[in-house]
Amino acid sequence: MNYENLEFCRAELNGHVLTVTINRPEVMNSLHPPANFELEQVFNAFANNPEQWVAILTGAGDRAFSAGNDLKYHASGSKRGTPETGFAGLTSRFDCNKPIIAAVNGVAMGGGFEIALACDLIIAADSAKFALPEPRVGLAALAGGLQRLPRQIGLKPAMGMILTGRHVSAAEGMSLGYVNAVVPQAELMNEARRWAEMILQCSPVSIRTSKNAVMHGLDQLDLGAAIKGSLSLPSVKTLMSSADFEEGPAAFAEKRKPQWQGK
């Protein structure tokens, strides 16, 4: 994919890490349909490129990760529409087994918070704010926020946010359990890259299999069924026949750093 022609976001590939920046700072990185479809293309390419192992998503500037849906665009009567993969090409993307890190550099409101919740890790600047304020403007968080937040932090804490639309700090987000780390604004991207590097130290095939098994297990009500079901997943079979599956134990036995191939 040619990243030079992007209009509403920026994308930069550094080794196996793709960094995507929502680039609409003039509207607090809120998203309208053209931006959503563009981000879908970027994450489609990420999902399909075997050399891209981890993605980091952030927002341009230091005010906002994303303020969610561009309500002024919505109110203008302009053409609407959402890609099949959802808001930012992520909130309804259920088949990407590669890890995606949200580096939340400011406010993550409404759809912006839903995007972060759809990522696998959330690294937040200490100035970040999170909320699902849709009821305050007659809407509802229908891009996954109403489902993901209770699953990630429990029913009562989630309802405390959903039914009030209140703003939650990065520190409280970490105490609630949906934020993995909080750092000063200036250190945010370095911290996100540090987490990406920790992931890269692991076999990418193992990482993809692990994410797949976790997500599959969350769909099961019975723990035993979740464990047994994971053994029949195609990603598990792929792992067991992969070069990485042989390389890991060999590197351990030979006391050297593994050379992952991602296949």
DORO-484282 format. One line per 4 residues: their letters; for each residue y, z, x of C-alpha. Coordinates in Angstrom, 1 decimal. Example, Ala and Ser with C-alpha at 12.3 -4.5 7.8 and 13.67 -1.06 7.14 Angstrom:
<nodes>
AS) -4.5:7.8:12.3  -1.1:7.1:13.7 .
</nodes>
This chain:
<nodes>
MNYE) 0.0:0.0:0.0  3.5:-0.9:1.2  5.4:2.4:1.2  8.7:0.7:2.1 .
NLEF) 9.2:-0.7:-1.4  9.1:2.6:-3.2  12.1:3.4:-5.4  11.6:6.9:-6.8 .
CRAE) 9.6:8.5:-4.1  9.0:8.4:-0.4  5.6:8.3:1.3  4.7:8.9:5.0 .
LNGH) 1.3:8.8:6.6  0.8:11.0:9.7  -2.8:10.8:10.9  -5.0:11.7:7.9 .
VLTV) -2.2:13.4:6.0  0.0:11.6:3.4  3.3:13.3:2.6  4.8:12.2:-0.7 .
TINR) 8.4:13.2:-1.6  9.8:12.8:-5.1  13.1:11.2:-4.4  15.5:11.7:-7.4 .
PEVM) 17.6:14.6:-6.1  20.5:13.5:-8.3  18.5:14.6:-11.4  16.7:17.6:-9.7 .
NSLH) 13.7:15.3:-9.0  13.0:15.1:-12.8  10.7:12.2:-13.7  11.1:9.3:-16.1 .
PPAN) 8.4:6.7:-16.9  9.2:4.3:-13.9  8.9:7.2:-11.5  5.6:8.4:-13.1 .
FELE) 4.1:5.0:-12.8  5.2:4.6:-9.2  3.7:8.0:-8.3  0.5:6.9:-10.0 .
QVFN) 0.3:3.9:-7.6  0.8:6.1:-4.6  -1.9:8.6:-5.6  -4.2:5.8:-6.6 .
AFAN) -3.9:4.4:-3.1  -4.4:7.9:-1.6  -7.6:8.4:-3.7  -9.0:5.1:-2.6 .
NPEQ) -8.1:5.1:1.1  -10.9:6.6:3.2  -8.5:7.3:6.0  -6.2:9.5:3.9 .
WVAI) -7.8:13.0:3.7  -5.1:15.3:2.5  -1.8:14.9:0.6  1.3:17.0:0.5 .
LTGA) 3.7:16.6:-2.4  7.3:17.9:-2.3  10.8:17.1:-3.6  13.8:15.7:-1.9 .
GDRA) 16.6:18.2:-1.0  16.4:21.9:-1.3  17.2:22.5:-5.0  14.2:21.2:-6.8 .
FSAG) 10.6:20.3:-6.4  10.9:18.8:-9.9  12.8:19.8:-13.0  10.1:18.1:-15.1 .
NDLK) 10.7:15.5:-17.7  14.0:13.6:-17.4  15.4:14.8:-20.8  18.6:12.7:-20.5 .
YHAS) 16.5:9.5:-20.0  14.3:10.7:-22.9  17.3:11.3:-25.2  18.8:7.9:-24.3 .
GSKR) 16.1:6.1:-26.2  14.9:4.2:-23.1  11.4:2.9:-22.9  8.8:5.7:-22.8 .
GTPE) 5.3:5.8:-21.6  3.0:7.9:-19.3  0.3:6.5:-17.0  -3.3:7.4:-17.7 .
TGFA) -3.3:9.7:-14.8  -0.5:11.7:-16.4  2.8:13.1:-15.2  3.5:12.1:-11.6 .
GLTS) 0.2:10.4:-11.6  -1.5:13.8:-11.2  -1.7:15.9:-14.4  -4.5:13.9:-15.9 .
RFDC) -6.1:12.8:-12.7  -9.5:14.5:-12.9  -11.5:12.4:-10.5  -9.7:12.8:-7.1 .
NKPI) -11.8:15.1:-4.9  -9.3:15.0:-2.0  -7.1:18.1:-1.6  -3.4:17.9:-2.6 .
IAAV) -0.9:20.5:-1.6  2.3:21.2:-3.5  5.1:22.2:-1.2  7.5:23.6:-3.8 .
NGVA) 11.0:23.5:-2.3  13.1:24.7:-5.3  12.7:24.8:-9.0  9.5:23.7:-10.6 .
MGGG) 10.2:23.6:-14.3  8.2:22.2:-17.2  6.5:19.1:-16.0  7.4:20.0:-12.4 .
FEIA) 5.4:23.2:-12.7  2.6:21.3:-14.4  2.5:18.9:-11.4  2.2:21.9:-9.0 .
LACD) -0.5:23.5:-11.1  -2.5:20.2:-10.9  -2.4:20.4:-7.1  -5.1:22.4:-5.2 .
LIIA) -2.7:24.6:-3.3  0.9:25.7:-3.9  3.0:26.6:-0.9  6.4:27.8:-2.0 .
ADSA) 9.8:28.3:-0.5  11.1:31.9:-1.1  13.8:30.3:-3.3  11.4:28.5:-5.6 .
KFAL) 11.4:29.2:-9.3  8.6:28.3:-11.8  8.7:28.1:-15.6  7.3:26.3:-18.6 .
PEPR) 10.6:26.3:-20.7  9.6:23.6:-23.1  9.8:25.8:-26.2  13.5:26.4:-25.5 .
VGLA) 14.2:22.7:-26.1  11.8:22.2:-28.9  9.0:20.8:-26.8  5.6:22.0:-25.4 .
ALAG) 4.0:21.9:-22.0  1.4:19.2:-23.0  0.8:17.8:-19.5  -1.8:20.5:-18.7 .
GLQR) 0.4:23.6:-18.3  -0.9:25.3:-21.4  -4.5:24.8:-20.2  -4.2:25.2:-16.4 .
LPRQ) -2.0:28.3:-16.2  -4.3:30.5:-18.3  -7.3:29.3:-16.3  -5.5:30.0:-13.0 .
IGLK) -4.0:33.4:-13.7  -5.6:34.8:-16.9  -4.6:34.8:-20.5  -2.0:37.6:-20.8 .
PAMG) 0.0:36.8:-17.7  0.1:33.1:-18.7  1.1:33.9:-22.3  3.9:36.1:-20.9 .
MILT) 5.3:33.0:-19.2  4.4:30.4:-21.9  5.8:32.3:-24.9  9.1:33.3:-23.3 .
GRHV) 9.8:30.3:-21.0  11.0:32.8:-18.4  11.7:31.9:-14.8  9.3:33.3:-12.3 .
SAAE) 10.1:33.8:-8.6  7.9:32.5:-5.8  7.0:36.1:-4.9  5.9:36.9:-8.4 .
GMSL) 4.0:33.6:-8.5  2.1:34.7:-5.5  1.3:38.1:-7.1  0.1:36.3:-10.2 .
GYVN) -2.2:34.2:-8.1  -1.0:30.6:-8.5  1.0:30.5:-5.2  -0.9:30.6:-1.9 .
AVVP) 1.9:31.3:0.5  5.7:32.0:0.4  7.9:31.2:3.3  11.6:30.7:4.0 .
QAEL) 12.9:27.3:2.9  13.3:26.0:6.5  9.7:26.7:7.2  8.2:25.2:4.0 .
MNEA) 7.0:21.8:5.3  5.7:23.3:8.5  3.7:25.8:6.5  2.3:23.1:4.2 .
RRWA) 1.3:21.0:7.2  -0.3:24.1:8.7  -2.5:24.4:5.6  -3.2:20.7:5.8 .
EMIL) -4.3:21.1:9.4  -6.6:23.9:8.5  -8.2:21.7:5.9  -8.5:18.9:8.5 .
QCSP) -10.6:21.2:10.7  -13.3:21.0:8.1  -15.5:18.0:7.3  -13.6:15.8:4.8 .
VSIR) -16.9:15.1:3.1  -17.6:18.8:2.7  -14.1:19.4:1.4  -14.4:16.7:-1.2 .
TSKN) -17.9:18.0:-2.3  -16.5:21.5:-2.5  -13.6:20.6:-4.7  -15.8:18.5:-6.9 .
AVMH) -18.3:21.4:-7.3  -15.5:23.8:-8.1  -13.9:21.7:-10.8  -17.3:20.8:-12.3 .
GLDQ) -18.2:24.5:-12.4  -15.0:25.4:-14.2  -16.1:23.2:-17.0  -19.3:25.2:-17.5 .
LDLG) -19.4:28.4:-19.6  -22.6:29.6:-18.0  -22.6:30.5:-14.3  -26.3:29.5:-13.8 .
AAIK) -25.7:26.1:-15.4  -22.6:25.6:-13.2  -24.6:26.3:-10.0  -27.6:24.2:-11.0 .
GSLS) -25.4:21.4:-12.2  -23.5:21.2:-9.0  -26.7:20.3:-7.1  -27.0:17.1:-9.0 .
LPSV) -23.4:15.9:-8.4  -23.2:12.5:-6.7  -20.8:14.1:-4.2  -23.4:16.7:-3.1 .
KTLM) -25.9:13.9:-2.5  -23.3:12.0:-0.5  -22.6:15.1:1.6  -26.3:15.6:2.4 .
SSAD) -26.7:12.0:3.6  -23.4:11.9:5.5  -22.8:11.7:9.2  -20.6:14.8:8.9 .
FEEG) -23.6:16.8:7.5  -25.3:16.1:10.8  -22.3:16.5:13.0  -21.3:20.0:11.9 .
PAAF) -24.5:21.8:12.9  -24.8:19.7:16.1  -21.2:20.6:17.2  -21.9:24.3:16.4 .
AEKR) -25.1:24.2:18.5  -23.4:22.4:21.4  -20.4:24.8:21.2  -17.9:21.9:20.8 .
KPQW) -15.3:20.8:18.3  -16.8:18.6:15.6  -15.8:14.9:15.4  -15.5:14.4:11.7 .
QGK) -15.9:10.8:10.4  -15.3:11.5:6.7  -18.5:9.7:5.8 .
</nodes>
